[in-house]
Amino acid sequence: MVDFEDSSQLNQWLFRSTQELEECRAQANLNSREWLVEQDRIKAAAKAASNSADQVSSTPDATASGDVPSSRATSPVPSSGGAAATASSSPATAVSHFACGYTQRKMKEGSPPDSAAVQSKGPWENAKGNPFLTPQEESTLIAFYASKLPTLIGPKASISRLRRESKVTATAALLYRRFFLSNSVMLFDPKAVVVAAAFLASKVEDGMADVRFLIDGTEKMQAPVSQQEIIAAELSLLQGCHYDLLCFHPYKSVLALTEDLRTFLKSEKGQILVERGERPISGQDLKPIYDKAKTILEQVLAHSSDLTLLYSPGPIGMASLIVAQDEIFQQIQTQGATSTTPPPRIDFYGYVQQRFPENNKTASGPSPQSTLLQILPELCQRLQSLIAQKTTMTEAGMMELKQIHKKLKKVRAWGTSSGDGTKKSKKKKKAVKQEDNPPPPVPSAEPGGPPTPTHSNRTGEADDNVEPPLKRVKTEPV
């Protein structure tokens, strides 16, 4: 209903329930843990082979007696050198896109979603004993970086050259979350991916943004990302989304429903849906509801794009109109009597029943009308809860993010990682730097003798044992 039924967004990227979505993310987490453990095993085997090769090359062999050629003596294990070289360089991380069509495959299997069973599989520590991130911790980190998108690109971007329509921000958030349905933050830098999503979304929505301004935006947010990182992350993002870049958002649904309401409410069936007030409803009465619904979508879609992974754009647009009308009347009640008369209240549920009758019911399942009426109350509650949430980061939330990020540094495959979790503080680094570059010694009067005394003591008085320095005397010309 008000949706493109043949679009890939509805057929390939829509999940039936929150449990199925969590199971998909748990599978991505499991795949990344297994990959990281396998890389640790390969590196350990390559290091052991390299050490054995060095021991064999350092011991005296049979070359002196002429039994073994000298070329073999210098390299007793030819394959170990290649393995060591492969282990020393960071291996290319495989990009996955199994989330595309995940629901269709689960429907064919007929098995219910079980994220707990997926999380119980696989290792939970790397070779050094550092614990991996859980799917819940990954979701927290992904949501944090997604919340920075409106500041990076969109109507309220910090850089004026990056101010675009709201659909660019919504597309970037949706592509970003689609990527991390199949991949993990332990294998790909979420900061680079979110900037690449903004860059790619600007091209998809015909609002091309210069990558240099995106770099300036990241620097202004005190999280700089280089051009090389953005381009590399964009290529991974394309693969992780299975090159499916077409995104539909509820903005057009809200506009289409508002235009349809404007004409339908004037008909005989439509007039019944309007509560009689002091005046009949007019087309201008729908403008505040439309503006409020658009504001709600701008606030919610970037911060919680899981809605677009669970619901199609049509129901989200209808729910935003219902929530917008409720908020407008709530504001009128809290503010008390106003100079302007309140607009008549619209029965949106009755509008769905009257405007979209059940004449296309099929034997395969319920009609679109009954499905929409069933999910609208739950969807409205989700929108209201998301609006009620504070957009600013609390102190407890920031501490949780710091702990997750600290945990990520020890197990991630990208960037520079200490591995064992050791981290030098700024004070220690400063102390080490002073030890490496000590201050120059004070010159002494005699070799090996005490240092030359200064011209004043600690009290600031002149020392009698030291002759004052000679002063330059100006001589006047004769």
Secondary structure as UniProt FT lines:
FT   TURN            5..6
FT   HELIX           8..11
FT   HELIX           18..58
FT   TURN            62..66
FT   HELIX           70..74
FT   HELIX           78..88
FT   TURN            98..101
FT   HELIX           102..109
FT   HELIX           115..119
FT   TURN            127..128
FT   HELIX           135..146
FT   TURN            147..148
FT   HELIX           149..152
FT   TURN            155..156
FT   HELIX           160..162
FT   HELIX           166..182
FT   TURN            185..187
FT   HELIX           190..204
FT   TURN            205..206
FT   HELIX           211..220
FT   TURN            221..222
FT   HELIX           227..240
FT   TURN            241..243
FT   HELIX           250..264
FT   TURN            265..266
FT   HELIX           268..271
FT   TURN            272..273
FT   HELIX           283..285
FT   HELIX           286..303
FT   HELIX           306..310
FT   HELIX           313..335
FT   HELIX           348..355
FT   TURN            363..364
FT   HELIX           368..388
FT   HELIX           395..409
FT   TURN            410..411
FT   HELIX           426..436
FT   TURN            447..448
FT   TURN            458..459
FT   TURN            464..465
//
